[in-house]
Amino acid sequence: STEAKIRREIAIMKKCHHKHVVPLREVIDDPLSDKIYLGKCQNLTRSPLLEYMAGGEVKWRTAPDNQPLLTVDETRRILRDVILGLDYLHYQGIIHRDIKPANLLIHEDGTVKISDFGVSHFSYALKLASAGENAALGGPTDDVLMDDRELAKTAGSPAFFAPELCYKGPEPESYATIDVWALGVTLYCLLFGSVPYRAPNEYALYNIIPKEEFEIPPTMGRDAAPTGGRERRLEGEGEGWEVAEVLERLLEKDPLKRITLSELKVSGALPIHFQR
């Protein structure tokens, strides 16, 4: 039900306390009202009040020619913030399930934060795997979060779906891998102004994503930094090689081989500083 989904979203947001995740400030529950004003004033019985993000969502392409709006350095800074926020969510056992530029909001100080937990899922197994013995220190878990039936349903934005979501096959060992794939698609969007996989309809898209390889355009970013495409990547030199290396590991079709966020932070593939 709508009420159950709202309760789940609020329960997930209550667990999040990180500078790269949009914080929940307060929940207004009016027992005399049959409406809820959720976030952007959608008529629904509870109202979560979120931090105001003055910069709005991350804008990544021009209209109507779909050229990248961001420089490569701007993209790197955004990616850094998202990796830190997403790594925190996974440590808390939260699978976002809808990472994309529209769900990345910019604070007035320039910090990028992850938002919109409407289709997110809490995985106790992921929390145990991430936190180990410290998982027990997290306190009691809201019963509304312990229902795994929602995870079996397809959710999110199709253009950002991981291959394992596009067909009926073995369930991935960790659904955190779908967030990593979506992060790769997001990086591609920011660099090139388009998604890596395009199709005339969702059915065709579900067939393309698991089978076809993505292309590397000749330039990336608003500054049109040369990439050299796949050929330059194979030579193993230049900035284009670095970007292609990151994309290839994020957009690995086998979820068991896909890079993890922890590996990405220490891989050196991106010149990003993760400590301040």
Residue, then its C-alpha position, 0 to 999 in steps of 0.5 A: s500500500t502507499e502508506a506502507k511504502i511511505r513508512r518504509e521510506i521514512a524508516i530508511m531515511k531515519k537510519c541515514h546520518h551522513k553528509h552525502v545523504v539528504p537528511l530527514r529533519e522531521v516527520i509530521d504525522d497528523p492523526l486528524s488529517d487524511k492526507i500526507y504531504l510528502g517531500k514535494c507536496q504530493n498528497l499522501t498521512r505522514s510528511p517527512l521534512l527534508e533538508y533544503m537543497a538550494g542547487g537542485e538536482v545535478k544537471w548533466r546535459t544540454a537541450p536539445d542536443n544532449q551535450p555534457l554540461l559538466t567538466v571532467d573535474e566537476t564530474r570527478r567531484i560529484l562522483r567522489d561525493v556519491i561514492l562516499g554517500l553510497d558506501y555509507l548507505h551500503y554499510q547501513g544495509i540500505i540498497h538505494r535502487d535508483i541511483k541516477p543524476a536526478n536523485l543527486l542533489i546539490h547543497e548550497d555549499g556545493t556538496v552533492k547528496i543522495s536523495d529519494f529513497g522511495v524504492s530503497h530497500f533495507s537488507y539486514a544481510l548486507k548490513l551484517a556483511s558490511a558491519g560485521e560484529n558491529a552490526a549488532l550495535g545499530g540498535p533494533t530494526d523497524d519491522v517495516l524494513m524486514d519485509d524482503r518481498e519488495l526486493a523481488k520486484t523490479a524498481g528504479s529507472p530502466a536505463f539504469f538497470a543492471p544486467e541482472l535485473c533485465y532477465k530472470g536468472p539467479e539472484p545476485e549474491s548482493y543487491a548492492t551490485i545494482d547500485v554500483w552499476a547505476l553509479g557507472v551509468t550515472l558517471y557515463c551520463l555526466l561525462f558524455g551527456s547520454v546513457p550508455y544503452r539506448a533502445p526504442n522501448e523498455y523491452a528492447l532495452y532489457n535485451i540490449i543491456p545484458k548483451e551489448e558493450f557500451e561505446i566510448p565517445p571521442t571526447m568527454g565533458r564540457d571541456a571536450a577532453p579526448t578519450g581516444g575511444r576504446e582503442r586508446r584505452l587498450e593502449g593503456e595511456g592518457e586520461g581517456w584510458e583512466v575513464a574507460e577503465v573506471l566505466e568498464r569496471l563499474l559496468e561489468k555485466d557479471p555482478l560477481k566481477r563488478i568492482t565494489l565501492s571499497e575497491l573503487k576508493v583504493s583502486g587509483a583509477l580515478p584521481i579522487h581524494f576520499q579524505r578531507 
